[in-house]
Amino acid sequence: MFRNSRIFNIMKIGIIVEPYEEQNTSGISYSILSQTRGLLELDHENEYIIYTSKSFKKERLTENARNILIPKSFLGKNLWFLKNSFFNRSVISDVLIFNMPLLPLVLPRHIKTIPIFLESVYKAPYGLSLKRRVSMIIQESFVGTAIKKAKFIITPSNATRDDLLSHHSVDENKVKNIYIGFHNLDGYNNESRLDELQESYFLFVGRVKFKKNIHNMLEGFIIFKDKYKTGHKFYLAGLSDGNYRKVLEKRAMEAGIGEDLVFGGFVSDEDKYRLYKNTDALVFSTLKEGFGMPVIEAMSLGALVITSNRPPLNEISNGAAILVNPESPDDIAKAMSEAVMNKELRKELIKKGKENAKLFSWEKHTKELFNVIKSV
C-alpha cells in the first residue's frame, strides 16, 4: 500500500528500465538493472515507479515499488507519457530517471528529469546499417532537449562528462560524474564448460562489433603471433555481429591463425570468472566508451589489463594497466609481449589493479545518485 505522497512529503521516483533483460544481461542493460536494484535496496521511504516495456521481475520489487508497463518504441513512450500526464497522473512520477536516449519529450513542468549518459556517441559510427545510423542520428538530435529540461545530468566518467560539456551548451553544475559499479564475479568459481581450455590466451569481453575496435586488436595479435610463434589464442567472450564476425574470421584465416581466433559467444558468470582468472591479459583497447566495465571486472580478479590510452579507459584504469594507442596494431602487439614476458611489470600492475577495483561499486554509485535525487 502506498501512502499519500503529498501528506507524508514522499517523492514518487520513476525509473525507465530500458533495455530490461534478465537473461544474457550485459553492458547498459546490466548497469540500469544494477542501478535500479541499488536504489530499491537503499531507499524504503519514497515511492518508486519502475517503467518497463515487459513485466519487471516481481522478486525485484520492494514494498514501496510498483511496475508500470509502457510501450517499447521511442514514439510510443512519448505518446504514453503525454496521454497519462493529462488523464492519469497517478502513474506519473515527480522525478524521472532514464538512460539516454530514452527521453519522453513532453512532460509536465513539475516532473524533474535526471537523464543518465551511460554511453555517449555524437556521430553514428562506421559499420552500422543505414537504418541503425539514421536511428542514432535522430536519437542524438534529442540530446539538446534532454539537457535543457534536465534538473541534473549523470555521467559514469569524467571523460563522458567532458564530452557532454564540449558538445552542448549546459551549466557544468548540472552535470554530475558518478562512477558506476561493475559485475563482481568473485566467488563464481564453480565448474564451467571452459575447464578444458588449456591454451594460453588473450581475452576480450564484450559485444563483438565494429565500434569495439576488435579488428585492430586482431591485427596486433597477428603481429604478436608472427613474431613469437606462441600457441596463444585470442578469445572473444561476447555475442557477435554477423557481418563483422565474418570480416574478422576472414582476416584470421588469411593470416594463418584461423583456429587461434575463438568466438565464445555469450558466457555465463562462471565461465567469465574462469576466463578472467586464467588469461594472460584482457585486451580492451576500444575506441570510445562511456565507462569500460570489463577493465574493472578483470582487475578485481587479478587479471592483467591492456587498454586504450584514450579517455575514459585511461581514467578508470588509473595507472594499473598497459595503455596502448587503440589504432596501432604494433602498439597492441608490443603490449601483448610485455604482458607475457615482463614478469615484474605484470606483478606490479596486477597488484595495482586489485586496489583500483576497490574504488568502484554499485553501493557507492547508488548512494551518490540518491543524494542527487534528494536534492532536486
Disulfide bonds with the S-S distance in Angstrom:
none
